[in-house]
Amino acid sequence: MNITLVDASQTARSLSSVDAAFVNNTFVSSAGLKFKSAIYVEPVNKASKKWINVIAAKPNYKKNKAKYAAYKEIIKGYHQKKVKQLIKKYSDGTELAAWDIKIK
């Protein structure tokens, strides 16, 4: 067995010349692959916690009450059931809304 390192954006393209490839979720749909046909999907657990995206701001923004309140409203708006449904729909199931995931 030979393993060849390629850039993440090239793994899906390499499928025509290899037996298997690790394809990042961001390239699955654009490559025309079906997420549900994957032979393996990494579990969401403590090891994958580092891959969860966050909404962040500069620490000093908390001192500005107006900006801080605005950011809290953005987060409140983002953490809606409808947003969760849209994430699932438009990512073809390759992404999860992480705000209510229980990581074990």
N, C-alpha and C positions, 0 to 999 in steps of 0.2 A: 504494500500500500504506500502510495506517495501522497504527501500533504504539501500543498503549495500555498503560500501566503499571497493573498491579493487584497487590494483595497476593498473596503466594505461595499462600495458602490459597484464593484465588478463581480461580486460573488454570484448574483442571480444570472448574469450573462454567461458565467463560466459553466452553468449547468449542462449546456449542450456538449461539453467536452470532459466532464467529470462525473463520477458516480453520485456524489453528494456535495453539498455546500452549506455553510452557515450563512443564512441570509438575514440581515437585520430587518426588523419589522418595517422600518421606513422605506425599504426597497421592495417589499413583497408585492404590493398592489401595482406599483409602476412597472414592475417586471412581468405583470400578467400572471403572477402565481396566486394560488388560492391558499390562504392562511390555514384553512381547515384540512388541507391535504398534507400538511407538514408531518414528517415522520417523528419530530420531537419539538416540543415547545417548552422553553425554560419556565419553571414554576415561579410564582411570585412569592418570595420569602425573604428572609434577612439578607441573603446573599445578593438578591436583586434590588434591594432597597436603594443602593447607590445610583440606580438608573432612573429613579423617579424624579421627574422635573418639578421644580418649585416656582412659585411666584415670589420674586425677591425685589427689594428696594434697598437703597443706601440706609445704613443704620440711623443717620441723622434725620431722615424723613419722619421718624416717629416724633421728633420734637415739634414738627409743624403739624398742628392739630387738624388743619383743613386737608392737607395732603394725606395724612394718616387716615382720616375718616373716609376720604375718597378711595384709598386703596382697600380699606375694609369693605366698602360697598362693591368694589370690583370683585373681590374674592367671594363675597356673599352671592353675587350674581353668577359667578363661575361655578359655584358649588350647587348647582341646580340639577334636578333630575333630567330636565330637557337637554342640558349641556352634556351630561353623561350619555344620553341616548345618541346625541349627535356625534360624540367622539367615537362611539362604537360603530355607528353607521358609516361615517366617512373614513374610518381607518380599517374598515372591513374586519373588525374584530382584533386587529393587531395591537391596539392600544387600549388601556384601561384608565378610567377616572380613578385616581389614586386617593382621593380625599376620604373615601370610606372603606378602603381595603384594610382588612385585618392581617398584618404581616406576622407570620409565625416563625 
